[in-house]
Amino acid sequence: MSTESHLAELERRHADLERQIDEARLHPSLDDAEVTELKRRKLHLKDEIVRLRSTATVH
């Protein structure tokens, strides 16, 4: 998998998590721990995206 396609996949997953978080906010019955986990996963993906971008620009 090329860096560009990997980055695109990470960005897609990041956007999916953003939508899940937005939807979770509309459903107060959802557990706060689940929302926190979604946010943690989204942040992890964002960190990976930033790392890949910085690595790609260095080379």
Secondary structure by P-SEA (a helix, b strand, c coil): ccaaaaaaaaaaaaaaaaaaaaaaaacccccaaaaaaaaaaaaaaaaaaaaaaaaaaac
